[in-house]
Amino acid sequence: MVQYSTLFRPLFWIGMGMTYALIIAGARVWAQDLGLNMTWWKWMLSATWYGLVSLSVASSFTLIGEKEPKAGTCFLGVSLAVTVVLGVGLWLVLTLV
């Protein structure tokens, strides 16, 4: 299958690394564009939330890839529901404080 080829796997991870690098590099410009007054603790909260979203998606798709699709989809649903609620709370903190 093409997704397990020796060419596709490195290209996929290079693309993922570039995507993460661009998101992290553009975070400051994005916050300025939105008019957010970011302090060090707001950056730490945002980085923690971003890490939680990344970990939730990666761990759930790892479960799906390890032939545990029910556990992976349940974990994905619960973890993304939690991160959406935390994301709304983070957005309120970033805009109101």
Long-range contacts (C-beta under 8 A, 24 or more apart in sequence): 20-54, 23-50, 36-94, 36-95, 38-94, 42-93, 42-94, 42-97, 45-90, 45-93, 45-94, 46-90, 46-94, 49-83, 49-86, 49-87, 49-90, 52-83, 52-86, 53-80, 53-83, 53-87, 56-80, 56-82, 56-83
